[in-house]
Amino acid sequence: MNNQRLHGKNVVITGASAGIGEEMAYLCAQNGANVFLLARRLDKLQSIKEKIDSDYGVHCYISSLDVSEHDQIPAVFQTVYEKMGRVDVLVNNAGFGVFDEILDADFNDISGMFNVNVLGLIACTQQVISDMCHHRSGHIINIASQAGKLATPKSSVYAASKHAVLGFTNSIRMELSRSDVYVTAVNPGPIATNFFDVADESGTYVKNVEKFMLTPHYVAGKVVSRMLTNTREINLPGWMNIGSTLYALFPRLVERIGKNAFFKK
């Protein structure tokens, strides 16, 4: 995977300690970008930094950040700017889900998903847009989900949080277009990561969709290849996005035909 646009650029990634965040970090560094990696687990970030420092001739910075702790975010991004000078690409990757029917949902999980997936993402975005608009360049990439386009049973709150991410992303794309800042939504289907350790403790959903799961490296490659391009959405896999498109056009029909499959979580 080659993206020459990234050479010498500065990329910030939240949720960078595992999964597609970790894979994006390696691919950005491989393409000559300096990276600032943010996540809750500093020990995991340290091991990623050591690999990047040994394998690539770029700067790699790390900092512990729980994006649900919104009052911590400005100070962390102040450090980002002190170390990097500016941010060319922000990837809002931090997020989690818990799959429960709404009757069984714990309100702590509900508020947690919105605090991380939505409010944390918005708070991080606010830290970079002024500088990007000033320089009239930059790229904000928000990791949403196919669940934000096609909601299914047992993921009502998670889907609602990703609907919110898509609404926010679509709005700021128009706002920031006046300053030549790119905004991209990434809508992957299920990815083989530790996301499902929390989202699907029973393992039922993973068992049902295992053969369709995307690899973190594949998704990361698709995202990194489009960095610093004016890309509206990245939808993975393509066939799953067809279902989301059909749902937007024929919601009753899709709900009726897909009802049994949707409950396999």
C-alpha positions, 0 to 999 in steps of 0.5 A: 500500500503506497500513499506518497501524499503522506510523506512528511505529514502528521497523522493523529489516531485515537484508539490506536492501541489495537485493531485498525488503529494500530494497523493504520499507525504502521501503514502511515509510518511506512508511508513516511508520516509522523504519527501521534498515537492516542489510547487508554493503554499506554503500555500497548502504545509503547510497544507500537512506538518501539516497533515504529521507531525501529522500523521506520524513519519517522517521529512517533509520539504517544499519549494516554487518552480516554476520549470519554474524559472530555476535559482531558482532550484539550490538554492532550491536543496541546501536547500534540501541537507542541510536538508536531506543530500541526495536524494534517490528518485526524483519525477518530477511531476510538469507539466501542459497542455493547450489543443488547436489546433495549429492554436489557441495556444498562444505562452505563453502557448507553451513556458510555457509547455516546460519550466515546463514540459521539462526544469524544469524537466531536471533542477531538475534532474541535481541537483540530478544525481551527488550525486546519481551516487556518492552513486551508488543508487537512483531513478528518476521518471518522470511523463510523459503521455500516450499523450507522446506515442500517440498524439491526436488533440488539445494536440499537444504542450502538447504531444510534451512536454511529448514526450520530457520527454520520450526521455530524460527519456529513454536516461538517463536511459541508462546513469545512469544504469552504476551507478545503478541509476534507472529511471522510466517513468510514463505514466498515462491517464487522472486523475481526478485532477485540471489539467483540470481546465487549460487544458480543460476550456470548460469541453468538454474533461472531459465530454467525458472521465470522466468514464475512469478517474483515481483517484490521489490516485490510480496513486500515489499508483502505483508509490510509490509501485515501488519506489526504484525498477528497473522499466522502465515504469508504464503505466496506465491504462493498456488497454490505453497503448495497444492503444499506443503500437498499434499506434507504430506498426500501426500508419496510421491504428490507426489514421484512426480508432480513428480519430473521438474519438481523436477529442473529446476534 
